[in-house]
């Protein structure tokens, strides 16, 4: 009898870190109680395409191995905690960035055609007029108000483009002269053309976006246009980096073909500044939100895409391994078969040690992923972070999601990961480097992250911790 009682007691006392108690709630409106009536209170955590979830956790930040150079970037080891986020499993590729460039090109062309089409009318360029100009439906009161006031700064609903009408790029099929004049204004003028080739002038590919300087707004206890930042960024990559970075190398083929040629579609985009990387993140956010709002059953707005902080990047690069100098463990740069584990410069003057090596960048996913499922967190191209560079940032920042704030005026931004032209030491997950934010380089790319809120519904897959490669 005593044994039976003990078993019953054990069965009724389940120890857990999480409470399993479920309370009872009355029906809505019963006796005037405050009762939630909205459906779907829990936000569904849906993984974005091409991203992997990075679970939140604590880790030891900084150089835990030998400091080979004794530089002033050395910082004391600090245990910090990072919230969960999604991260691109690869660096943003040329093909992905070309989607952005094409969108900016088409939106500029359509805006010019819509303005001219509203003036000219007709069956030619008139087809590209703003939607409200050719809609048979009566304008809403809000649209009428906007038109009477001359629109608003920024997005203007009365100037919505009609994306259903295809653009015509073949000069022999231009619908009318007005259409030809608009499109020709986007190309290099005849006196600047090489071999008389008609090429779109990349200086005219400007992307506009806005963001709120929350840090300054909180400091000044205010909100308004003083803290709303409007930016116009020329977004075409600087292809001349292949010539400027290496004055005495024959890199003309890369200058001419690396970004736009299909052969390099799966290679990481380079020649982008810190601001251009941010513009791509803003476009990614807008594109997804526009799609969500276009659905018959409108979906929630997403958490914005952004660049990772320096600490988020280092945490993700470690892949769940503690005190490992490289994403795969370490301390060696080759596996037990003698194959290199990343794309970097293995020896003085030797950029491709093995027959499977890469002279410059490598296609993404050419090397093994780390424990979180991320590729090329060491080598290939260094990556922009959102963080401003400061020698003392590890000391003065918080231990909870360390970050010094988006000091946009600070010209130096942290880059991480090392690149194809760097030696092995620069590939260490804790190694710190920086570049001016307005500089474009042939060895710097980027990848995006997206915050995962604490209350998100969904589970993280188990971390596949790799055994350190020896």
C-alpha positions in Angstrom: 0.0 0.0 0.0 2.9 2.4 0.8 4.5 1.8 -2.6 1.2 2.5 -4.3 0.8 5.8 -2.4 4.3 6.9 -3.4 3.7 6.1 -7.0 0.5 8.2 -7.0 2.3 11.1 -5.4 5.1 10.9 -8.0 2.6 10.9 -10.8 0.9 14.0 -9.5 4.0 16.1 -8.9 5.6 16.7 -12.3 8.4 19.2 -12.2 8.8 21.5 -15.2 10.4 24.9 -15.9 7.2 26.0 -17.7 3.8 26.3 -16.1 1.2 23.9 -17.5 -1.7 25.4 -15.6 -4.6 26.5 -17.8 -7.1 29.0 -16.4 -10.7 29.3 -17.4 -12.0 32.5 -19.0 -15.6 33.7 -19.2 -17.5 34.4 -22.3 -16.9 37.8 -24.0 -19.0 40.5 -22.4 -19.9 38.4 -19.3 -20.6 40.8 -16.4 -18.6 43.5 -18.1 -15.2 41.7 -17.8 -12.4 42.6 -20.1 -12.1 39.6 -22.4 -10.0 39.3 -25.6 -12.3 38.8 -28.6 -9.8 39.0 -31.4 -8.7 35.8 -33.1 -5.2 34.8 -33.8 -3.5 36.5 -30.9 -0.3 34.4 -31.4 1.9 35.5 -34.3 2.9 32.7 -36.6 6.6 32.3 -37.0 7.0 31.7 -40.7 10.6 31.1 -42.0 11.5 33.5 -44.8 12.8 31.9 -48.0 16.5 31.3 -48.1 16.9 32.0 -44.4 17.7 29.8 -41.4 16.6 30.4 -37.8 19.3 31.2 -35.3 18.1 30.4 -31.7 18.8 32.9 -29.0 21.4 32.1 -26.5 24.5 33.1 -24.5 28.1 32.7 -25.6 31.6 34.0 -24.9 32.3 37.0 -27.1 35.8 37.7 -28.2 39.2 36.1 -28.8 39.4 33.0 -26.7 42.4 31.6 -28.6 45.9 33.1 -28.8 46.1 36.7 -30.0 48.7 36.3 -32.7 49.1 39.9 -33.6 48.6 41.8 -30.3 46.6 44.5 -32.0 44.5 47.0 -30.2 41.3 45.3 -31.3 42.0 42.7 -28.6 39.2 42.8 -26.0 38.5 40.9 -22.7 36.3 37.9 -23.0 32.7 38.7 -22.2 29.6 36.4 -21.9 26.7 38.0 -23.7 23.2 37.0 -24.7 21.6 37.3 -28.1 18.0 37.1 -29.1 16.7 34.8 -31.8 16.8 35.9 -35.5 16.7 34.6 -39.0 19.7 34.9 -41.2 20.4 34.4 -44.9 22.0 31.0 -45.3 24.4 32.5 -47.9 25.7 35.9 -48.9 23.4 37.9 -51.2 24.2 36.8 -54.7 24.6 38.7 -58.0 21.3 37.1 -59.2 19.4 38.3 -56.1 20.8 41.8 -56.3 20.0 42.0 -60.0 16.3 41.5 -59.0 16.7 44.7 -56.9 18.3 46.6 -59.7 15.6 45.5 -62.2 12.9 46.6 -59.8 14.4 50.1 -59.4 14.9 50.4 -63.1 11.3 49.4 -63.9 9.8 51.6 -61.2 11.7 54.6 -62.4 10.7 54.0 -66.0 7.0 53.4 -65.1 7.0 56.6 -63.0 8.3 58.6 -65.9 5.9 56.9 -68.3 2.9 57.5 -66.0 3.7 61.2 -65.7 4.1 61.6 -69.5 1.2 59.3 -70.2 -1.2 61.4 -68.1 -0.3 64.4 -70.3 -0.2 62.7 -73.7 -3.0 60.1 -73.3 -3.8 57.9 -76.2 -3.3 54.1 -76.8 0.5 54.3 -76.7 2.1 55.9 -73.7 -1.3 56.6 -72.3 -1.6 52.9 -71.2 1.1 53.6 -68.6 -0.8 56.4 -66.8 -1.4 56.2 -63.1 -4.1 53.8 -62.1 -6.5 56.4 -60.8 -6.2 58.4 -64.1 -7.6 55.5 -66.2 -9.8 53.8 -63.6 -13.5 53.8 -64.3 -14.2 53.5 -60.6 -15.0 56.7 -58.7 -12.1 57.9 -56.6 -12.3 57.4 -52.9 -12.6 60.4 -50.6 -9.0 59.8 -49.5 -7.7 59.8 -53.0 -9.6 63.0 -53.8 -8.2 64.7 -50.8 -4.6 63.7 -51.8 -5.1 64.9 -55.3 -6.5 68.3 -54.1 -3.6 68.7 -51.8 -1.0 67.9 -54.5 -0.1 64.5 -53.0 2.1 63.8 -50.0 5.9 63.6 -49.5 6.9 60.0 -50.0 4.4 57.4 -51.0 1.3 58.9 -52.8 -1.7 56.6 -53.3 -3.0 58.9 -56.0 0.1 58.0 -58.0 -0.1 54.2 -57.9 1.7 52.6 -60.9 0.0 50.0 -63.1 2.4 47.1 -63.1 0.0 44.9 -65.2 1.0 46.7 -68.4 4.3 45.1 -69.7 7.2 47.4 -70.6 8.6 47.3 -74.1 12.4 47.4 -74.4 12.7 46.5 -78.1 13.2 49.8 -80.0 11.4 48.5 -83.1 8.2 48.0 -81.0 8.0 51.2 -79.1 4.3 52.3 -79.1 4.9 56.0 -79.9 7.4 58.8 -79.9 6.7 59.9 -76.4 7.4 56.4 -75.1 10.7 56.4 -77.0 11.7 59.8 -75.6 11.1 58.6 -72.0 13.1 55.4 -72.3 15.9 57.1 -74.2 16.4 59.5 -71.2 17.4 56.5 -69.1 20.4 55.5 -71.3 23.8 57.0 -71.6 23.8 60.0 -74.0 25.4 59.1 -77.4 28.6 61.0 -76.7 29.3 58.7 -73.6 28.6 55.4 -75.3 31.3 52.8 -75.9 31.1 51.3 -79.4 27.7 52.9 -79.8 26.1 50.4 -77.4 22.9 51.5 -75.7 23.4 50.9 -72.0 21.3 52.2 -69.1 23.0 54.9 -67.1 23.5 53.3 -63.6 23.8 56.8 -62.1 20.0 57.2 -62.7 19.1 54.0 -60.8 18.2 55.7 -57.5 16.2 54.0 -54.7 14.3 56.0 -52.2 13.4 54.8 -48.7 12.7 56.2 -45.3 13.5 55.1 -41.8 13.2 56.5 -38.3 16.2 57.5 -36.2 14.8 55.9 -33.1 18.0 56.5 -31.0 17.8 60.3 -31.5 14.1 60.4 -31.1 14.3 58.7 -27.7 17.2 61.0 -26.7 15.2 64.1 -27.6 11.8 62.7 -26.4 10.2 63.6 -29.6 8.7 62.2 -32.8 8.2 63.9 -36.1 9.8 64.8 -39.4 13.0 65.7 -37.6 13.7 62.0 -36.9 12.3 60.7 -40.2 15.2 60.1 -42.5 14.6 60.0 -46.3 17.5 58.6 -48.3 18.2 58.3 -52.0 20.8 55.7 -52.8 22.4 55.0 -56.2 22.1 51.2 -56.0 24.1 49.8 -58.9 27.2 48.0 -57.7 30.6 49.7 -58.4 32.1 47.3 -60.9 35.3 49.4 -61.1 36.4 47.9 -57.7 38.0 45.0 -59.6 40.4 47.6 -61.2 40.8 50.0 -58.3 41.5 47.4 -55.6 44.3 45.8 -57.6 46.1 48.4 -59.7 48.7 45.9 -61.1 46.4 42.9 -61.9 44.6 42.0 -65.1 41.0 42.0 -63.7 39.3 43.6 -66.7 37.1 40.5 -67.4 35.7 40.8 -63.9 35.1 44.5 -64.3 33.2 43.9 -67.5 31.2 40.8 -66.6 31.2 39.8 -62.9 27.9 41.4 -61.9 25.6 41.0 -64.9 26.9 37.8 -66.6 24.9 34.5 -66.0 28.1 32.7 -65.3 28.4 34.7 -62.0 24.8 34.5 -60.9 25.5 32.3 -57.9 28.5 34.3 -56.8 28.2 36.8 -53.9 27.6 40.4 -55.0 30.5 42.8 -54.3 31.2 46.4 -55.0 28.2 47.4 -52.7 28.6 50.1 -50.0 27.1 49.9 -46.5 24.2 52.1 -47.6 23.5 50.0 -50.7 23.3 46.9 -48.5 20.8 48.8 -46.3 18.8 49.8 -49.3 18.6 46.2 -50.4 17.2 45.3 -47.0 14.6 48.1 -47.2 13.5 46.9 -50.6 13.3 43.3 -49.4 11.0 44.4 -46.6 8.8 46.5 -48.9 8.6 43.7 -51.5 7.3 41.2 -48.9 4.9 43.6 -47.2 3.5 44.6 -50.6 2.8 41.0 -51.4 1.2 40.4 -48.0 -1.1 43.4 -48.5 -2.0 42.3 -52.0 -3.5 39.0 -50.8 -7.3 38.7 -50.6 -6.8 37.9 -46.9 -4.2 40.5 -46.0 -1.3 39.2 -43.9 0.6 40.9 -41.1 3.5 43.1 -41.9 6.8 41.4 -41.4 9.6 42.3 -39.1 12.0 44.4 -41.2 15.0 42.8 -42.9 18.3 44.4 -41.8 22.0 43.9 -41.6 23.2 41.9 -38.5 24.9 43.5 -35.6 28.6 42.6 -35.1 27.7 40.4 -32.1 24.8 38.7 -33.9 27.1 37.9 -36.8 29.8 36.4 -34.5 27.2 34.3 -32.6 25.8 33.0 -35.8 29.2 32.2 -37.3 30.1 30.1 -34.3 27.3 27.7 -35.2 26.7 26.6 -31.6 30.3 25.7 -30.9 32.0 27.2 -27.9 35.6 28.6 -27.9 36.1 27.5 -31.6 38.3 29.9 -33.6 36.5 29.0 -36.9 32.9 28.2 -37.9 33.8 24.5 -38.4 35.7 24.2 -35.1 39.4 24.3 -35.5 42.1 25.2 -35.2 43.1 24.0 -38.7 42.0 25.3 -42.1 42.0 21.9 -43.8 40.1 18.7 -43.1 41.6 15.2 -42.7 41.7 14.8 -46.5 43.8 17.9 -47.0 40.9 19.9 -48.5 40.5 23.6 -47.5 37.4 24.5 -45.5 36.9 28.0 -46.9 37.8 30.3 -49.8 40.9 32.3 -48.7 44.5 33.0 -49.6 46.4 30.0 -48.3 50.0 31.0 -49.1 52.0 34.1 -50.1 51.1 34.7 -53.7 49.1 31.5 -53.9 45.3 32.1 -54.2 44.3 28.6 -55.1 46.4 25.9 -53.4 44.4 22.9 -54.6 43.0 22.0 -58.1 39.5 22.8 -56.8 40.5 26.2 -55.4 39.0 29.5 -56.5 41.1 32.4 -57.8 38.7 35.1 -56.7 35.2 34.6 -55.1 33.5 31.2 -55.1 29.9 30.3 -55.8 27.9 30.3 -52.6 27.5 26.9 -50.9 30.8 25.7 -52.3 32.0 24.8 -48.8 30.3 23.0 -45.8 27.7 24.9 -43.7 28.2 25.4 -40.0 26.1 24.0 -37.1 23.3 26.6 -37.7 23.1 25.8 -41.5 25.0 28.9 -42.6 27.5 28.9 -45.5 30.6 30.9 -46.0 30.7 32.5 -42.6 34.5 32.4 -43.1 36.2 33.5 -46.3 34.7 34.2 -49.8 33.7 37.8 -49.0 33.8 39.8 -45.9 30.4 41.0 -44.8 28.9 44.3 -43.7 27.3 44.6 -40.3 25.1 47.4 -39.0 27.5 48.1 -36.2 29.8 51.2 -36.0 33.4 50.3 -35.3 34.8 51.1 -31.9 37.9 49.6 -30.2 36.0 49.6 -26.9 32.6 48.4 -28.1 33.0 45.0 -26.3 33.7 46.8 -23.0 31.2 49.6 -23.1 28.2 47.9 -24.7 25.5 45.9 -22.8 25.8 42.1 -22.3 22.2 41.8 -23.6 22.1 42.1 -27.4 25.3 44.3 -27.4 24.9 47.2 -29.8 26.2 50.7 -29.8 23.3 52.1 -31.9 22.8 52.9 -35.5 25.2 55.8 -35.6 24.7 56.5 -39.3 27.1 59.4 -39.2 30.0 57.2 -38.0 32.0 56.5 -41.2 33.6 53.3 -40.0 31.5 50.1 -40.0 32.4 46.6 -38.8 33.0 43.9 -41.4 33.4 40.3 -40.5 34.4 36.9 -41.8 37.5 37.5 -43.9 37.5 37.1 -47.7 39.1 35.4 -50.7 42.1 37.7 -50.6 42.8 37.3 -46.9 45.0 35.0 -44.9 43.6 32.4 -42.6 43.9 34.5 -39.4 41.3 37.0 -40.8 38.8 34.1 -41.1 38.5 33.7 -37.3 34.9 34.3 -36.1 36.1 36.8 -33.5 38.4 38.8 -35.8 37.4 42.4 -36.1 37.9 44.6 -39.1 36.3 47.8 -40.5 35.7 49.7 -43.7 34.3 53.2 -44.5 30.6 52.9 -45.1 30.8 54.7 -48.5 33.6 52.4 -49.7 32.8 49.6 -52.2 35.3 46.7 -52.4 35.8 43.6 -54.5 36.0 41.5 -51.3 33.0 42.9 -49.3 29.4 41.6 -49.6 26.6 41.1 -47.1 23.7 39.0 -45.9 20.4 39.9 -44.2 18.8 39.1 -40.8 15.3 39.4 -39.5 14.3 39.6 -35.8 12.3 36.7 -34.3 10.0 38.1 -31.5 10.0 36.2 -28.2 6.3 35.5 -28.6 6.5 33.9 -32.0 4.8 30.6 -32.6 7.0 27.9 -34.0 10.0 25.7 -33.1 13.6 25.9 -34.0 15.2 22.8 -35.5 17.8 21.1 -33.4 21.3 22.6 -33.7 23.5 20.3 -35.8 26.7 20.8 -34.0 29.7 19.7 -36.1 32.6 18.0 -34.4 35.6 20.3 -34.6 37.6 19.6 -37.7 41.1 18.5 -36.7 
